[in-house]
Amino acid sequence: MERKKQWMIYGMLTLATSTWGSAFIAGKIAIESFEPATISFLRFFGAALLLFPIMWLVEKDIPKPTKKDWGMFALLGLTGIAIYNICFFLASKHAPVIKSSLFIAANPMLIMLLSGVVLKETITKRNVMGLLLAFLGVVTIITEGNMMTLIRFQFELIDFVLLGAVITWALYSVLGRMVLRKYSSIVSTTYAVGFGTLFLLPFSLFEKPWEHVATSTWPAWLAIAHMSVFVTVLGFILYYYGIQKIGAAKASIFINVMPVSAVVMATLFLGEKLTVSTMVGAFFVLSGVYVGTSVRRRKEEHTSHAKTG
């Protein structure tokens, strides 16, 4: 892969995971007017309304899905859209933010492991070292530099919900890589979101969303619109495009950018204080992403000579 194109893909993945960081801010605003499953349903329903016309306009020769393909799309919608979001919002309501964030931060490790076992992707020492560096940075940000916080945690039932969120997102990333061998990132994302929206509907109806519409605020609707357009449509397409081009293991390292962007946005928009531990953590995250995704130039030159020679 050309170095210029490689950096463009890294830029896309950074943009995608940065927009996911803004979901924490938007979610805080939306939760004041609606219940968790309803927010998820409205977010993905709005995204589906945008994605299907985009797919029909942009994609000219979409392969006709087989029964197995439809099953895979449904599985993507069930894991990465429906179950993940239900688990995530349940955890955000009933678990400490620190604990939730730590579980989500462990996601790239599981994705890398599954990518190596299921997809037979090559996992290099630099990938692992970069991932560990980035994880250390995320832990530093979440605990505010006080690692003793981790020892105080006790096992609770909500931990199973958090574990469910981690597993379903890892499955979404790895299964998505298999689907991307036949379909583009736009097609894969569109069908996954379509199925995910259908799966979320009964959970939303159970929360009786119509009762909350009258008391809902404009900021809440704008927050949901932001999550539909930027976090879902833009973020998910770019993330899947990155997986398609560089693999699920390597792309997963960029997930660590999400808590950094969330902290930066919380500082800018919610007036939260930017601490030294946050800046140190951000440095580790960015260093980890760089180490985990960079390839030794000597190795690249050797590969190019071998191809031309």
C-alpha distance (Angstrom), angle and dihedral (degrees) to the residues before:
residue distance angle dihedral
M1 . . .
E2 3.82 . .
R3 3.80 113.1 .
K4 3.83 92.1 -127.8
K5 3.82 92.5 52.1
Q6 3.81 90.3 45.2
W7 3.81 91.8 55.9
M8 3.82 89.5 47.4
I9 3.83 89.8 56.1
Y10 3.83 90.4 47.4
G11 3.81 88.4 51.1
M12 3.82 90.6 51.5
L13 3.81 91.8 50.3
T14 3.83 91.0 48.2
L15 3.81 89.9 50.9
A16 3.82 91.5 47.5
T17 3.82 95.4 50.7
S18 3.83 91.5 41.4
T19 3.82 90.2 57.7
W20 3.82 88.5 51.2
G21 3.80 87.6 58.5
S22 3.81 88.4 60.2
A23 3.83 89.0 58.2
F24 3.82 88.8 74.6
I25 3.83 89.7 59.4
A26 3.82 94.2 41.9
G27 3.81 90.9 45.8
K28 3.83 91.4 54.7
I29 3.82 89.5 54.6
A30 3.83 95.4 43.9
I31 3.84 94.8 47.0
E32 3.82 89.0 64.8
S33 3.82 89.6 68.4
F34 3.82 106.0 25.7
E35 3.81 141.9 35.2
P36 3.86 120.4 -107.3
A37 3.85 100.9 -101.9
T38 3.82 90.8 44.9
I39 3.82 91.3 52.9
S40 3.82 89.4 50.5
F41 3.82 92.5 47.6
L42 3.83 94.5 47.5
R43 3.82 90.7 45.6
F44 3.80 94.6 52.5
F45 3.81 95.2 36.7
G46 3.82 88.0 56.4
A47 3.81 89.9 46.5
A48 3.82 91.4 49.6
L49 3.83 90.8 52.8
L50 3.81 88.0 57.2
L51 3.81 99.8 36.8
F52 3.81 100.0 53.9
P53 3.87 95.4 54.9
I54 3.85 89.5 43.6
M55 3.82 90.3 51.4
W56 3.82 93.2 48.1
L57 3.83 91.6 48.6
V58 3.81 99.3 42.4
E59 3.82 103.0 34.0
K60 3.81 112.2 65.2
D61 3.82 103.9 170.1
I62 3.79 105.7 36.7
P63 3.83 110.6 173.7
K64 3.80 112.3 -117.4
P65 3.82 106.4 -105.1
T66 3.79 117.3 -121.0
K67 3.83 123.6 -144.4
K68 3.81 87.8 -95.9
D69 3.84 90.6 51.5
W70 3.82 91.8 51.1
G71 3.80 87.9 50.0
M72 3.81 90.2 52.5
F73 3.83 92.4 48.3
A74 3.82 89.2 49.8
L75 3.81 89.9 49.6
L76 3.82 90.4 51.5
G77 3.81 90.4 50.3
L78 3.79 91.5 47.6
T79 3.83 95.9 48.1
G80 3.81 109.0 32.6
I81 3.81 99.0 27.8
A82 3.83 110.9 28.4
I83 3.84 110.2 24.6
Y84 3.82 95.4 31.9
N85 3.82 93.2 52.7
I86 3.81 94.3 43.6
C87 3.83 90.1 50.3
F88 3.81 92.0 44.3
F89 3.81 94.7 51.1
L90 3.82 93.3 42.3
A91 3.81 88.8 52.5
S92 3.80 92.7 46.4
K93 3.81 88.1 54.3
H94 3.82 99.5 43.6
A95 3.84 107.6 22.1
P96 3.82 130.6 65.9
V97 3.82 112.2 -95.4
I98 3.82 90.5 -123.5
K99 3.80 92.7 56.0
S100 3.84 93.3 44.9
S101 3.80 91.6 49.0
L102 3.81 92.5 49.2
F103 3.80 92.2 52.7
I104 3.83 91.6 48.8
A105 3.82 89.8 47.0
A106 3.82 89.0 58.5
N107 3.83 89.7 60.2
P108 3.83 97.9 92.7
M109 3.82 90.4 55.5
L110 3.81 92.3 56.5
I111 3.82 91.3 43.9
M112 3.80 90.8 52.0
L113 3.81 91.3 48.4
L114 3.82 93.4 48.6
S115 3.81 91.2 44.6
G116 3.79 90.3 56.3
V117 3.82 94.8 44.9
V118 3.83 102.3 36.5
L119 3.82 103.8 26.1
K120 3.83 96.2 30.6
E121 3.82 89.5 -131.7
T122 3.80 116.3 169.9
I123 3.82 110.5 -106.9
T124 3.81 111.5 -162.7
K125 3.81 128.9 -160.3
R126 3.81 88.2 -112.1
N127 3.84 90.3 55.3
V128 3.81 91.3 52.6
M129 3.82 93.5 42.9
G130 3.81 91.4 49.2
L131 3.80 91.7 47.9
L132 3.82 92.6 51.0
L133 3.83 91.5 47.2
A134 3.81 91.0 50.6
F135 3.83 91.5 46.2
L136 3.82 90.1 51.8
G137 3.81 88.0 52.4
V138 3.81 92.3 50.5
V139 3.84 91.7 48.5
T140 3.85 89.4 49.8
I141 3.83 90.6 52.4
I142 3.82 95.0 44.9
T143 3.82 96.5 46.0
E144 3.83 92.1 38.6
G145 3.80 88.7 -125.0
N146 3.82 93.9 -55.5
M147 3.82 104.3 116.0
M148 3.83 90.4 178.2
T149 3.82 86.5 77.6
L150 3.81 88.7 75.6
I151 3.81 93.0 59.1
R152 3.82 92.4 55.4
F153 3.81 93.3 61.9
Q154 3.79 117.4 104.9
F155 3.79 127.8 -161.7
E156 3.83 113.1 -92.6
L157 3.82 135.8 173.6
I158 3.82 90.3 -108.2
D159 3.82 86.8 66.7
F160 3.82 88.3 73.4
V161 3.82 88.2 57.2
L162 3.80 90.5 50.0
L163 3.79 90.2 48.0
G164 3.81 88.0 51.2
A165 3.82 89.7 55.3
V166 3.82 92.1 50.7
I167 3.82 94.4 47.0
T168 3.82 95.7 45.5
W169 3.83 93.5 49.8
A170 3.80 91.0 48.0
L171 3.83 89.7 50.6
Y172 3.82 90.3 47.8
S173 3.82 90.4 53.9
V174 3.81 96.0 45.1
L175 3.83 97.5 40.4
G176 3.79 87.9 45.5
R177 3.80 90.1 59.1
M178 3.83 88.5 57.9
V179 3.82 92.4 49.9
L180 3.83 90.9 46.9
R181 3.81 89.8 64.1
K182 3.83 87.4 74.7
Y183 3.82 105.8 20.3
S184 3.82 135.0 47.7
S185 3.81 122.5 -110.9
I186 3.84 90.7 -104.7
V187 3.83 93.9 52.7
S188 3.82 93.3 43.9
T189 3.82 92.9 48.2
T190 3.83 93.5 44.9
Y191 3.80 96.1 52.3
A192 3.82 92.4 41.6
V193 3.82 90.9 51.8
G194 3.82 90.7 45.2
F195 3.81 92.8 55.0
G196 3.82 92.4 39.5
T197 3.83 90.7 54.5
L198 3.82 90.7 52.9
F199 3.82 91.2 49.6
L200 3.84 91.2 49.6
L201 3.83 94.7 50.2
P202 3.85 98.3 80.9
F203 3.83 91.3 47.5
S204 3.82 89.6 51.2
L205 3.82 93.1 48.0
F206 3.82 89.0 51.6
E207 3.83 87.6 60.7
K208 3.86 90.7 54.2
P209 3.84 95.2 -129.3
W210 3.83 93.9 -174.3
E211 3.81 88.4 71.3
H212 3.82 90.8 60.8
V213 3.84 98.4 46.6
A214 3.82 93.9 80.4
T215 3.82 92.4 54.6
S216 3.82 96.7 37.6
T217 3.82 119.8 116.6
W218 3.81 132.3 -133.9
P219 3.83 91.7 -117.6
A220 3.83 88.3 57.1
W221 3.83 91.8 53.1
L222 3.80 91.0 45.6
A223 3.81 89.7 50.3
I224 3.83 90.4 52.5
A225 3.83 90.2 46.8
H226 3.82 89.5 51.5
M227 3.82 90.8 51.1
S228 3.81 90.5 48.3
V229 3.82 97.8 48.5
F230 3.81 106.1 30.6
V231 3.82 107.3 19.2
T232 3.82 96.0 40.6
V233 3.83 111.3 22.4
L234 3.81 97.7 35.0
G235 3.82 98.5 27.8
F236 3.82 98.5 45.7
I237 3.83 95.1 44.5
L238 3.82 92.0 49.8
Y239 3.83 92.1 45.2
Y240 3.81 92.6 51.3
Y241 3.82 90.8 44.7
G242 3.81 88.3 54.1
I243 3.82 91.6 49.2
Q244 3.81 89.5 49.5
K245 3.80 92.4 53.0
I246 3.83 105.5 37.0
G247 3.82 104.5 15.2
A248 3.81 135.0 -103.0
A249 3.83 95.5 -85.9
K250 3.80 96.0 55.2
A251 3.82 94.2 39.0
S252 3.83 90.9 51.7
I253 3.84 91.0 65.3
F254 3.83 87.7 69.9
I255 3.84 90.2 62.7
N256 3.82 85.2 80.1
V257 3.83 88.4 69.1
M258 3.84 88.5 67.9
P259 3.85 98.5 76.3
V260 3.82 90.5 44.2
S261 3.81 91.5 54.5
A262 3.83 90.2 44.0
V263 3.83 90.9 54.9
V264 3.82 92.8 45.6
M265 3.83 91.5 49.7
A266 3.82 92.0 45.6
T267 3.83 87.5 54.2
L268 3.82 92.8 48.5
F269 3.82 100.5 40.2
L270 3.81 107.0 21.8
G271 3.80 97.4 37.4
E272 3.81 94.1 -120.9
K273 3.81 117.1 161.2
L274 3.82 119.5 -101.8
T275 3.82 106.4 -135.5
V276 3.82 132.6 -161.3
S277 3.84 90.2 -114.4
T278 3.82 89.2 55.7
M279 3.81 91.8 53.2
V280 3.83 91.7 45.9
G281 3.82 89.7 48.4
A282 3.81 91.6 48.6
F283 3.82 89.5 51.9
F284 3.84 90.3 53.4
V285 3.82 91.4 47.4
L286 3.81 94.2 50.7
S287 3.82 90.9 43.5
G288 3.80 89.7 50.5
V289 3.80 92.7 49.8
Y290 3.82 90.2 49.4
V291 3.83 94.4 47.4
G292 3.82 93.5 42.7
T293 3.79 95.9 50.9
S294 3.81 102.8 33.5
V295 3.78 120.1 95.3
R296 3.78 123.1 -150.7
R297 3.79 106.8 -96.3
R298 3.81 91.3 -140.0
K299 3.81 88.8 57.0
E300 3.83 91.3 49.2
E301 3.80 91.7 49.7
H302 3.82 90.4 49.0
T303 3.83 90.2 51.4
S304 3.83 92.8 48.7
H305 3.81 91.5 48.6
A306 3.80 89.9 49.9
K307 3.81 90.4 53.1
T308 3.78 95.5 47.6
G309 3.79 95.9 36.7
